[in-house]
Amino acid sequence: MTEIIIIVLLIAMSAFFSGSETAFSTVNKIRLKNYAAQGNKRAARALEVADHFDAALTAILIGNNVVNILSASLATVVFTRYLGASAVGVSTAVMTVLVLLFGEITPKAYAKAHAESCALLMNRPILALMWIFRPVNWVFQKIRGLKKSGEQAPSVTEDELKVIIDEIEEQGVLEEQESDLVRSALEFDEIQVAQILIPRVNVVAVERWEDVTRIKELFFTEMYSRLPVYDKSIDNIVGVITSKDFFRMLDQGGQDIGTIMQDVLRISEFKRISEVLRSMQRTKLHLAVVLDQYGGTAGIVTMEDIIEELVGEIYDENDEVESPVTQIGENTYEVSGELSTSDLCEKLSLPENAIESASVSVGGWAMELFGHMPQPGEQITSGRFELTVLKMTDQKIQSVRLRIAPEPAVREDEEA
């Protein structure tokens, strides 16, 4: 009877080891960190085991194998005592079923479904075993070559994190707006200035010695809070003036904008916007001149432009809210020429590679397809896309009508 009780205890210990292995390998470490930060000591111990899972696994496997061997040996002794030497096979079969059912399958299934509670409950014995088997674990690590210097691979990559965000959005944990903000933050560091700058041809600027009456008109008509200032050529932007400082200067009788001119950042078009934002925060400047490879002005970028890449379009009381994409019919849209092709694909739920073009904007893509300066009303087709020029200004396509043909249906016999 005593031997049977011991066998039951050994199978229970096998269940403990099997369950702890599954619990600590599947537990949500982020949640444990949150509990530990709130002062939960059990969570802190469980997190220590999860963070050193290789050492824990060694201790668990040693313990599990020891109790399984002991239970099998003891069962063999019991069976041979009552049934003779021929009972060895029966003992092996019975113990295999018992260990698989009660020592492996059942505890692992339970631990997977209740990983957090199991990890919080089982951490003390596992920590003790990790300490006991520390010398053995060190030897095993040496043999397996796990003690390597250098950086360890991250537990979650950026691409995996994006998939996780999609999943938790589908589960309703995050609203669409919240998940979009997280995605924007992840992609923020990958965006270059060239992708968001206001191009040179669209830059509204004033000459250093421009008459203040003309500058006043520009502030009223363009509704900008800042205007770049250039000396002789737009390629030589020397500063920026704000509407607030300009009208204060006029109230005080001033006529020279040089007295209120602020400096500007000068950056490469290949610089990342995250770096530019940090530079703007450090220098307290809100506008940067983007230089091309020859040192000329490629365009400008403002702090607002950069922040909009995180939170979306920002409108103030002076902005006219215009949608860059307006549906005017079935699969037909009026599209701004300044809209980027990537944003167009996103807004129309098209694949990222749906538009094959070296140009960044829709207007540039259309110009590339035509191969010449088109006139309003000209039409061209490229794959599923039919583009019609609606408006041209200053040798630039201002807007187009875009019709997207439905994707051809795949015939069943072709699929077969």
CORDAWO-V169928 format. One record per backbone hydrogen bond with DSSP energy under -0.5 kcal/mol. CO is the residue of the C=O (numbers start at 1). NH is the residue of the N-H. E is the energy in kcal/mol with one decimal. If there is no record, write none. Layout:
BEGIN
CO&NH&E, CO&NH&E
END
This chain:
BEGIN
1&5&-2.1, 2&6&-2.3, 3&7&-2.4, 4&8&-2.4, 5&9&-2.4, 6&10&-2.6, 7&11&-2.4, 8&12&-2.2, 9&13&-2.3, 10&14&-2.2, 11&15&-2.3, 12&16&-2.1, 13&17&-2.5, 14&18&-2.6, 15&19&-2.8, 16&20&-2.6, 17&21&-2.1, 18&22&-1.8, 19&23&-2.9, 20&24&-2.5, 21&25&-1.1, 22&26&-1.3, 23&27&-1.5, 27&29&-1.0, 28&32&-1.8, 29&33&-2.5, 30&34&-1.8, 31&35&-2.4, 32&36&-2.9, 33&37&-2.3, 34&38&-1.0, 35&38&-0.5, 35&40&-2.1, 36&39&-1.7, 39&41&-0.8, 40&44&-1.7, 41&45&-2.2, 42&46&-2.6, 43&47&-2.5, 44&48&-1.7, 45&49&-1.8, 46&50&-2.5, 47&51&-2.7, 48&52&-1.1, 50&53&-0.9, 52&56&-2.2, 53&57&-3.2, 54&58&-1.9, 55&59&-2.0, 56&60&-2.8, 57&61&-2.8, 58&62&-2.3, 59&63&-2.5, 60&64&-2.9, 61&65&-2.5, 62&66&-2.3, 63&67&-2.3, 64&68&-2.1, 65&69&-2.4, 66&70&-2.5, 67&71&-2.5, 68&72&-2.2, 69&73&-2.6, 70&74&-2.8, 71&75&-2.3, 72&76&-2.0, 73&77&-2.0, 74&78&-2.3, 75&79&-2.8, 76&80&-2.5, 77&81&-1.7, 78&82&-1.6, 79&83&-3.0, 80&84&-1.4, 84&87&-1.9, 85&88&-1.3, 86&89&-0.5, 87&91&-2.8, 88&92&-2.3, 89&93&-2.2, 90&94&-2.7, 91&95&-2.6, 92&96&-2.1, 93&97&-1.9, 94&98&-2.5, 95&99&-3.0, 96&100&-2.4, 97&101&-2.6, 98&102&-2.9, 98&103&-0.7, 99&103&-1.4, 99&104&-0.7, 100&104&-0.5, 100&105&-3.1, 101&106&-1.8, 104&108&-2.0, 105&109&-2.3, 106&110&-2.3, 107&111&-2.7, 108&112&-2.1, 109&113&-1.6, 110&114&-1.7, 112&115&-0.7, 114&118&-2.3, 115&119&-2.5, 116&120&-2.1, 117&121&-1.4, 118&122&-2.6, 119&123&-0.8, 122&126&-1.5, 123&127&-2.6, 124&128&-2.2, 125&129&-2.3, 126&130&-2.5, 127&131&-1.8, 128&132&-2.3, 129&133&-2.9, 131&134&-1.0, 133&137&-3.1, 134&138&-2.2, 135&139&-1.9, 136&140&-2.5, 137&141&-2.5, 138&142&-2.0, 139&143&-2.4, 140&144&-2.8, 141&145&-0.8, 141&146&-2.3, 141&147&-0.7, 146&148&-1.9, 157&161&-2.3, 158&162&-1.9, 159&163&-1.7, 160&164&-2.3, 161&165&-2.3, 162&166&-2.1, 163&167&-2.2, 164&168&-2.6, 165&169&-1.8, 166&170&-2.0, 167&171&-1.7, 168&173&-2.1, 168&174&-1.1, 169&172&-1.0, 175&179&-2.5, 176&180&-2.3, 177&181&-1.7, 178&182&-1.9, 179&183&-2.5, 180&184&-2.5, 181&185&-2.0, 182&186&-2.0, 183&187&-2.2, 184&188&-1.1, 185&189&-0.5, 187&190&-1.5, 187&191&-0.6, 188&191&-1.1, 191&273&-2.3, 192&195&-1.6, 193&196&-1.8, 193&197&-1.7, 197&199&-0.7, 198&300&-1.8, 199&202&-2.0, 199&203&-0.6, 200&203&-1.3, 203&205&-0.7, 204&228&-0.7, 206&230&-2.4, 207&210&-2.2, 211&214&-0.5, 211&215&-1.8, 212&216&-2.5, 213&217&-2.0, 214&218&-2.0, 215&219&-2.3, 216&220&-1.8, 217&221&-3.0, 218&222&-2.8, 219&223&-1.0, 225&243&-2.3, 227&241&-2.4, 228&206&-2.5, 229&238&-2.4, 229&239&-1.5, 230&208&-2.5, 230&232&-0.6, 231&233&-1.7, 233&231&-0.5, 233&236&-2.3, 236&231&-2.3, 236&238&-0.5, 239&229&-2.9, 240&262&-3.2, 241&227&-2.4, 242&246&-2.5, 243&247&-2.4, 244&248&-1.5, 245&249&-2.2, 246&250&-2.1, 247&251&-2.0, 248&252&-1.5, 249&254&-2.9, 250&253&-1.6, 255&257&-0.7, 256&259&-1.6, 257&260&-1.3, 257&261&-0.7, 262&240&-2.0, 265&289&-3.6, 267&291&-3.2, 268&271&-1.5, 269&194&-2.3, 271&193&-2.8, 272&275&-0.6, 272&276&-1.8, 273&277&-2.6, 274&278&-1.7, 275&279&-2.1, 276&280&-2.6, 277&281&-2.3, 278&282&-2.3, 279&283&-2.5, 280&284&-1.7, 280&285&-1.0, 286&303&-2.1, 287&265&-1.7, 288&290&-0.5, 288&301&-2.3, 289&267&-2.7, 289&291&-0.6, 290&298&-3.2, 290&299&-1.3, 291&269&-1.3, 292&295&-1.7, 296&292&-2.6, 296&298&-0.6, 298&200&-1.9, 299&290&-2.7, 300&198&-3.2, 301&288&-2.7, 302&306&-1.7, 303&307&-2.6, 304&308&-2.1, 305&309&-0.7, 306&309&-1.1, 307&310&-1.6, 307&311&-2.3, 308&312&-2.0, 313&315&-0.5, 316&319&-1.3, 319&321&-0.7, 320&322&-0.9, 324&336&-2.5, 326&334&-3.1, 329&332&-1.7, 331&404&-2.7, 332&328&-2.0, 332&329&-1.3, 333&335&-0.6, 333&402&-3.5, 334&326&-2.4, 335&400&-2.4, 336&339&-1.1, 337&363&-2.9, 339&362&-2.7, 340&344&-2.2, 341&345&-2.2, 342&346&-1.9, 343&347&-2.8, 344&348&-2.1, 345&350&-3.2, 346&349&-0.9, 351&354&-2.0, 354&356&-0.7, 355&357&-0.9, 360&341&-2.9, 361&365&-2.1, 362&366&-2.6, 363&367&-2.4, 364&368&-2.2, 365&369&-1.9, 366&370&-2.5, 367&371&-2.4, 372&374&-1.0, 375&378&-2.3, 378&389&-2.4, 380&387&-3.0, 382&385&-2.3, 384&405&-2.9, 385&382&-3.3, 385&387&-0.5, 386&403&-2.5, 387&380&-2.4, 388&401&-3.0, 389&377&-3.1, 391&398&-2.7, 391&399&-1.4, 393&396&-0.6, 396&393&-2.6, 396&398&-0.7, 398&337&-3.1, 399&390&-2.3, 399&391&-1.6, 400&335&-3.0, 400&402&-0.6, 401&388&-2.1, 401&403&-0.5, 402&333&-2.7, 403&386&-2.4, 403&405&-0.6, 409&411&-0.6, 411&415&-1.9, 412&416&-2.0
END
